[in-house]
Amino acid sequence: VSPDQLCGPYKSSKFEAFLETDRRAQSGWPIVTVLPTAPIGTHDIKPTPTGMIIVQFLNGRIPMLARTGLNFVDVRQCALGHLLAMTRGRAAERYLLGGVNLWLREFLQRLEPYSKYRAPGLHAPHWLSYATACASELVARMSSHWVPFVTRESVRMSRKPHFSSNAKAESELGYETMPIEDAIHDAVGDFSSREL
């Protein structure tokens, strides 16, 4: 990836941190880096952007789809991957800790048994998503109680899928890919118990 491909300050800061970490690792520091994909599970307090997809869908707030996909991972599997990297990882290496590649619609369909809503079938045109993000961010700047439904950064990120492979972590760490159904079940239960 090059810096001009990164959308927003969050992604840019991650890239800058990678460059600094890589510089130190190449100079002999015993650094092993893990890169979680989109974790799902309980105790998603804020919730994270991934958790917010679940909350928004359960509350009927995803009327249309973006043409994107993510690699979703059970947070427990991801935590185990961190331990495996700490004990088996090679210095100066990076390991993707992911689970299952799913298009957004496929992921929402897995949430349908827990919701009274169905996964939408229509994809929002990019201009509509971007306009919605601009309006949502404007309202958030004017009201401290409003959380943007969607941001310009997330709309830019949603223009393509973010799929990945766990092959390196599997072969070098003994990392195992798990289904995400249990993680979805647990996340829904956790969010519901907190009435989000």
N, C-alpha and C positions, 0 to 999 in steps of 0.2 A: 504494500500500500504506500502511496505517497501522500504528503500532507494535504494537497489540494483535493484528494478524494474523501477527506474526512468532513463530516457535517457537524458543526457546532463545537463549543468549548469542551464538552465532556470528552468527545472522541479525540480532539486535538491534544488535550492534556494526557490522555492515556498513551497516545503516540509519543509525546515528549517524555513521559515516564519510561516507556519502553526503550527509547534511545539512550537515556541516562543509565538505566539498568543494564542494557546490553554493553555499554561502554565499560561499566564496572566489571561485569562478568568476563569480558574479554581481557581485562587486566588482572584476572585471577581471583576475583571475589567468588565465593561458593554460592552462586545465585541460580535457582531453578524457578522458572516462571510458569504459572498456571493461568489459563484463560478460560473461565467459565463461559458458557453460552447464555441461554435464557433459563435460569433456574425457576422451578415451581415447587411449592410445598408450604408447609405450615410456618408460622412465625414470620411471615412477610409483613413486617410492622407498618411500613410507610403507606402503602405497598410500593414495590418496585414497578418499573414500567411493565414488566411481564405480568406481575400480579394485577396491575391495573387493567390489563386486557381482560382478565377473568372477571374482575369486579364490574367493569363497564358492560360486559356481555350479560352477566347475571341480572343487571339492572336495566337491560333493554336499551343500552346506549350505543350500540354499534349497528346503525341502520344500513351501512354499506361497507364494502371491503376495500382494502388496499391490495394492490397486486404484489404482495410480499409474503415471505415465509421466514421462519426462524428455526433454529435448532433448540428444542426444548429439552431440559434435563431435570430429573428429580434432584432436589437440593441435597438430599442425603447421599446420592451417588456422587454428586459434585464434591461434597465434603470428604468423602472417602478418597476421591481423586487427589485432593490436596494432601492427604496423609501419604498416599502412594508416591506422590511426587517428592515429598519431603524425605522419604526413606529410600526410594528407588530412582529418582530422577537424576539425570546427568547435569552437572554444572554447565551454565550458559545455554541450556536448552529451554524451549517453550513447549507446553503441552496444552492442547485444546481439551477441555473437559465438557463434553456435550452428551446429548442423548439421541433424540429423533428429529430428523428434518421434516417439517410439516409446513405446508402452505397455510396461511391464516385461516382460510375457510375450513381446512381439515382440522385444525386445532379447535376452532369454535364448534365444529360438529361433535367433537369429543366432550364438549361442555354441555351439549343439549340435554342429556339425561338429568342434569342437575338444575335445569332452567325451564321456565315457561316460554322461552324464546327460541327461535330457530336461527341457525347461521344464515346470514343474508346471502343471496345469490348474485347480487349486483355489485360491480366494482365502481367505486367513485372515480370520476376523472380527476387527474392530478390538480387541475386548477381549482376544483371545488374543495378538495382536501386542503389545499394551501390557503384558500380564502377562509375556510372554517378555522384553521389554525391561527391566522392573523386576528380574526375576530375574538377567538377564545383567549388569546394572549392579551389582547387589548382589555377585555373585561377583567382579566386577572390582575392587570396593573392598576385598574380602578377600584377593585374590591379585594380586600385581604382575605375574604372568605371563599373566593372563587379559585378553583384549581383548573388550569386549562384542560379541556377535554382532549385536545391534541395540540402539539407544538409544531412550529415550522421545521425544527430540527428533525422531529420524528417523521414528518411528511417527506422530507428530503431522503431520510434513511429508508423509507418504505417504497422507494422506486424500484427496488430489486430484492430478491430473496437473499437472506444471510444464512446460507446452509454451510455446514462444515463436516469434517470427518474426524473421528476419534482414533483413527488407525495408529497414529504414532503413540498415543497414550496407551492404547491396547497392547501394542507390541512391546513397548519399553517399560511400562509401569504395571502391566497386568490389569489395567482398567477395563471394566466390563460395562457395556451399554445395557441399560434396563428399559423396559417399557415405562411410559409416563402415566399410565392410568391411575396407579395408586397415588402418585403425586398430585394429579388433578383432583381426585377424590378428597385427599387431605387438605389441599388448598381451599377448595370450595367449602368444606366443613369449617375450616378456620375463619375464612372471611364471613361466612354466614353467622357464626357464633359471635362475631364482633359487629354484626349488622352493618357491614360495609356495602 
